[in-house]
Amino acid sequence: MRGYVVEHLGDPAAVLVADETGFLKKGIRSVGVQRQCSGTAGRTENCQIGTFLCYASGKGRALIDRELYLPMSWTEDRQRCRDAAIPDEVAFGTKPQQARAMLERAVAAGVPFAWFTADEAYGQSPGLRGWLQEQDISYVMATRCDDQVAFGLFTTTRVDALIAKLPARSWTRLSCGDGALGPRRYDWARLPIRDTFPNERRGWVLARRSISDPTDIAYYVCFGPRGTRLRELVRVAGSRWAVEESFQTAKNEVGLDQCQVRRYDAWYAHITLAMTAAAFLVATRATEADKEPEKGGGGGGGDPAPETLIPLSSNEIRRLFTKLVLTGRTAADHVLHWSNWRRHRQAQAKASHYRKRLKTSESHDPP
């Protein structure tokens, strides 16, 4: 499945993204379940947690690896593990350790990528950061405001204290990618930090400040080739949202979170199958995007012109696949006509949102 994604989405400039998602559960027998913090629910819930690796390139994004997080309440009770078919050699591992294991598999498989990114749960891990530097893997990872970094000859300083000393001219307004409502524009600044990096490598603290609320600042620790431009660090930081979109696609379209299983092997079987189905949708979308300029309206009289349609989404591809391949009870012209109508209306809504977002953003631009 990983090779299939690389075949269709592969790009040497791609970004690997690590993140976890929760699967709400009842009872205590489903493998790995316990009351734990779930970002999906936004609170502590009885759930399973899966750690995932996402591949994001200019052609699309898809999940390519997965690990089930097993809390100590499971790994320290070997009989409970055996009842859930967890092999005896499987021990407790933190989420950053699971991310490292998935990265090792990606590197061993020759997956083409240039950067790694993750949220502060991973950026706060000195072990993961040190290993990435040893492997010469460039990264941009979120971190907390009180994280300490090397600065000066023999001192460490909080990242928020470093950024607070920057003059106003150090901030640059850039977009870190297009969102559902338009370009995601923020003010960005960076500062080099001292550390024992290999030759031709450099470290930075990167800050992202909200345009509408200057007190809302997010921080990142970065490692990469000397001479890396601010715009490239911003691009990588913005790529982290690819994993959230991949979770949404996999859950909404192919039932990633609909596994009614209790065993360890059954969880991996369901999750891998769902990831493969989601990868098929994304790969089909990428293939169709390459063909799009060559297509006509596709639905006969009254259809909008191709340039007024948004690209096919994973949701629309699943809908077309169901209507045209699985059921086949509706005339193809009718199905394609309504598909084009939806895509035309979505293009109009997207353009309206973008104009509104840009107008709001420009109202906050400095004079």
C-alpha positions in Angstrom: 0.0 0.0 0.0 2.9 2.4 0.8 4.5 1.6 -2.6 1.1 2.3 -4.3 0.9 5.7 -2.7 4.5 6.5 -3.7 3.9 5.4 -7.2 1.0 7.9 -7.6 2.0 10.7 -5.3 5.8 10.3 -5.0 7.8 13.5 -4.9 11.3 14.2 -3.6 10.0 17.4 -2.0 7.3 15.6 -0.1 6.7 15.9 3.6 6.1 13.0 6.1 3.7 13.9 8.9 3.1 12.0 12.1 0.0 12.3 14.3 -2.5 10.3 16.2 -6.2 10.0 16.2 -8.7 8.4 18.6 -11.3 5.7 18.2 -14.1 5.9 20.8 -15.1 2.6 22.4 -17.4 1.1 25.0 -16.1 -1.4 27.6 -12.6 -2.6 28.4 -11.9 -5.5 26.0 -11.1 -3.8 22.8 -7.3 -3.9 22.3 -5.5 -0.8 23.7 -8.6 0.8 25.1 -8.6 2.9 28.3 -9.7 6.3 29.4 -7.2 8.6 27.7 -6.9 12.0 26.1 -8.5 12.0 22.7 -7.9 14.9 20.3 -10.9 13.5 18.2 -13.3 14.0 21.1 -11.5 17.0 22.6 -11.4 15.5 26.0 -10.5 12.3 28.0 -12.6 9.4 26.8 -12.7 5.6 26.7 -10.9 5.0 23.4 -8.1 3.5 21.4 -5.3 5.7 20.0 -3.7 5.0 16.7 -0.4 6.7 15.6 -0.2 7.3 11.8 2.3 8.4 9.2 1.0 10.5 6.4 2.7 11.2 3.0 2.0 14.7 1.6 3.1 16.0 -1.8 1.9 18.4 -4.4 -0.1 15.6 -5.9 -2.0 14.6 -2.8 -1.8 13.2 0.7 -2.5 9.7 2.1 -1.8 7.6 5.2 1.1 5.1 4.6 1.7 3.5 8.0 0.1 2.9 11.4 0.8 1.8 15.0 -1.7 1.0 17.7 -0.8 2.8 20.9 -0.8 0.3 23.9 -0.9 2.0 27.3 1.0 0.6 30.2 -2.2 -0.7 31.7 -2.1 -3.2 28.8 1.6 -3.9 28.3 2.1 -4.6 32.0 -0.7 -7.2 32.0 0.6 -9.9 29.7 -2.4 -12.2 30.2 -4.7 -9.4 29.1 -2.4 -8.9 26.1 -2.6 -12.6 25.2 -6.4 -12.5 25.4 -6.3 -9.8 22.7 -3.7 -11.7 20.6 -0.9 -9.2 21.3 2.4 -10.9 20.7 4.6 -11.3 23.8 7.4 -9.3 22.2 5.3 -6.2 21.8 6.3 -3.8 24.6 5.2 -0.3 25.6 6.2 2.4 23.2 5.6 6.1 23.4 4.0 7.9 20.4 7.3 9.5 19.4 8.9 6.1 19.5 6.1 4.8 17.3 6.7 7.7 14.9 10.4 6.8 14.8 9.6 3.2 14.0 7.4 4.2 11.1 10.0 6.7 9.8 12.6 3.9 9.9 10.3 1.7 7.8 9.7 4.5 5.3 13.4 5.2 4.9 14.2 1.5 4.5 11.5 1.3 1.8 13.1 4.2 -0.1 10.1 6.5 0.2 11.1 9.9 -1.4 10.7 12.9 1.0 12.5 16.0 2.1 11.0 16.9 5.4 9.3 15.6 8.5 6.7 17.5 10.6 4.5 16.8 13.6 2.7 18.6 16.5 4.2 19.4 19.9 3.6 15.9 21.3 6.5 14.9 19.0 8.4 18.2 18.9 8.8 18.0 22.7 10.6 14.7 22.5 14.4 15.2 22.7 15.0 11.6 21.7 13.0 11.9 18.5 14.7 15.2 17.6 18.2 13.8 18.3 17.5 10.7 16.2 16.2 12.8 13.3 19.4 14.8 13.4 21.6 11.7 13.5 19.7 10.4 10.4 20.0 13.8 8.7 16.2 14.0 8.4 15.1 17.7 8.1 12.2 18.6 10.3 9.8 21.4 11.4 8.0 20.3 14.6 5.6 22.3 16.8 6.7 22.8 20.4 5.4 24.5 23.6 6.2 28.1 24.4 8.3 27.1 27.4 10.6 24.7 25.4 14.3 25.4 26.1 16.7 25.7 23.1 20.4 26.3 23.0 21.2 30.0 22.6 24.4 31.9 23.3 27.6 30.1 24.3 26.5 28.1 27.4 22.9 28.9 28.0 19.4 27.7 27.0 16.5 30.0 26.6 12.7 29.6 26.2 11.5 29.9 22.7 8.9 32.5 23.5 11.5 34.7 25.2 13.7 34.5 22.0 10.8 35.4 19.7 9.7 38.2 22.0 13.0 40.0 21.4 12.6 40.2 17.7 12.0 43.6 16.1 8.8 44.2 14.2 10.6 44.1 10.9 11.5 40.4 11.5 8.0 39.3 10.8 6.9 38.4 7.3 3.3 37.7 6.1 3.1 34.4 4.2 0.5 31.8 3.4 1.3 28.2 4.6 -1.2 26.7 2.0 -4.7 27.0 0.9 -7.5 26.0 3.3 -11.2 25.4 2.9 -11.9 29.1 3.2 -8.8 30.5 1.4 -5.1 31.0 1.9 -4.0 30.4 5.5 -2.0 33.6 6.0 0.0 34.4 9.1 2.9 36.5 10.2 6.1 34.4 10.5 9.5 34.9 12.0 12.6 32.7 12.6 15.8 32.8 14.6 18.8 30.6 14.3 19.8 28.6 17.4 23.1 27.1 18.5 23.6 23.4 18.7 26.0 20.6 17.6 24.5 20.2 14.2 26.4 18.3 11.4 28.2 20.3 8.7 25.9 22.2 6.3 23.0 21.9 8.7 21.3 24.5 10.8 18.7 24.9 13.5 16.0 27.5 13.9 13.1 28.5 16.1 10.1 29.4 13.9 7.1 31.4 15.1 3.6 31.8 13.6 1.5 34.8 14.7 -2.2 35.3 14.0 -3.0 38.3 11.9 -6.2 39.1 13.8 -4.8 38.4 17.3 -1.0 39.2 17.7 -1.0 37.5 21.1 -1.8 34.1 19.5 1.7 32.7 18.6 2.7 29.1 17.8 6.3 27.9 18.0 8.3 25.4 16.1 11.8 23.9 16.3 13.5 23.3 13.0 16.5 21.5 11.5 17.5 21.5 7.9 20.1 22.4 5.3 22.0 25.6 5.8 20.5 28.3 3.6 16.9 27.0 3.8 14.5 29.9 3.2 11.8 31.0 5.5 9.2 30.3 2.8 10.3 26.6 2.8 10.0 26.3 6.6 6.5 27.8 6.4 5.5 25.4 3.6 6.6 22.4 5.8 4.8 23.8 8.9 1.6 24.2 6.9 1.9 20.6 5.6 1.0 19.2 9.0 -2.7 19.8 8.3 -2.4 17.1 5.5 -2.7 14.4 8.2 -5.9 15.9 9.5 -7.4 15.9 6.0 -6.3 12.3 5.6 -8.0 11.3 8.8 -11.2 13.1 7.7 -11.1 11.3 4.3 -10.4 7.9 5.8 -13.1 8.2 8.5 -15.8 9.8 6.4 -15.3 7.9 3.1 -14.0 4.4 4.0 -14.8 3.8 7.7 -11.4 4.0 9.3 -13.0 4.5 12.7 -15.8 1.9 12.2 -13.8 -1.1 13.4 -15.8 -3.4 15.7 -13.0 -5.6 16.7 -11.2 -6.6 19.9 -8.0 -8.4 18.7 -4.7 -6.8 18.0 -4.3 -8.5 14.5 -7.9 -7.6 13.6 -7.3 -3.9 14.4 -4.3 -3.9 12.0 -6.3 -5.7 9.4 -9.2 -3.3 9.4 -7.0 -0.1 9.6 -4.8 -1.3 6.8 -7.7 -2.1 4.6 -9.3 1.3 5.2 -6.0 3.1 4.5 -5.7 1.2 1.2 -9.2 2.2 0.2 -8.5 5.8 1.1 -5.2 5.6 -0.9 -7.2 4.4 -3.9 -9.5 7.5 -3.7 -6.5 9.8 -3.4 -4.5 8.2 -6.2 -7.6 8.3 -8.5 -8.0 11.9 -7.7 -4.4 12.6 -8.6 -4.8 10.7 -11.9 -7.9 12.6 -12.8 -6.3 15.9 -11.9 -3.7 15.2 -14.6 -6.4 14.6 -17.1 -8.7 17.4 -16.2 -7.5 20.0 -18.7 -8.1 17.6 -21.5 -11.7 16.9 -20.5 -14.9 18.3 -21.8 -17.9 19.1 -19.6 -18.7 15.4 -19.4 -22.4 15.6 -19.0 -24.0 16.9 -22.1 -26.1 20.0 -22.8 -26.2 22.6 -20.0 -23.1 21.4 -18.2 -20.7 24.0 -16.9 -17.3 24.4 -18.6 -14.4 22.4 -17.2 -12.6 25.5 -15.9 -15.5 26.4 -13.7 -15.4 23.0 -11.8 -13.4 22.3 -8.7 -11.1 19.2 -9.0 -12.7 15.9 -8.2 -12.6 15.3 -4.4 -12.2 11.9 -2.7 -15.9 12.2 -1.6 -17.0 12.7 -5.2 -14.9 9.9 -6.5 -16.4 7.5 -3.9 -19.9 8.7 -4.9 -19.1 8.1 -8.6 -17.5 4.8 -8.0 -20.6 3.6 -6.0 -23.1 4.9 -8.6 -21.3 3.9 -11.8 -19.4 0.7 -10.7 -21.0 -0.9 -7.7 -24.7 -0.3 -8.4 -24.9 0.9 -12.0 -28.6 1.4 -11.9 -28.5 5.0 -12.9 -27.6 6.3 -16.4 -24.0 7.4 -16.6 -25.0 10.8 -18.3 -27.4 11.6 -15.4 -24.8 10.7 -12.7 -22.0 12.8 -14.4 -24.4 15.7 -15.0 -25.2 16.0 -11.3 -21.5 15.5 -10.4 -20.6 18.4 -12.6 -23.4 20.5 -11.2 -22.2 19.9 -7.6 -18.6 20.7 -8.6 -19.7 23.9 -10.3 -21.6 25.1 -7.2 -18.6 24.1 -5.0 -16.3 26.2 -7.2 -18.6 29.2 -6.8 -18.7 28.8 -3.1 -14.9 28.4 -2.9 -14.3 31.5 -4.9 -16.6 33.5 -2.7 -14.9 32.2 0.5 -11.5 33.0 -0.9 -12.5 36.6 -1.8 -14.0 37.1 1.7 -10.9 35.6 3.4 -8.5 37.7 1.3 -10.5 40.9 2.0 -10.4 40.2 5.7 -6.7 39.4 5.7 -5.9 42.6 3.7 -7.8 44.7 6.2 -5.2 43.6 8.8 -2.2 44.3 6.5 0.2 46.9 7.9 0.0 50.3 6.1 
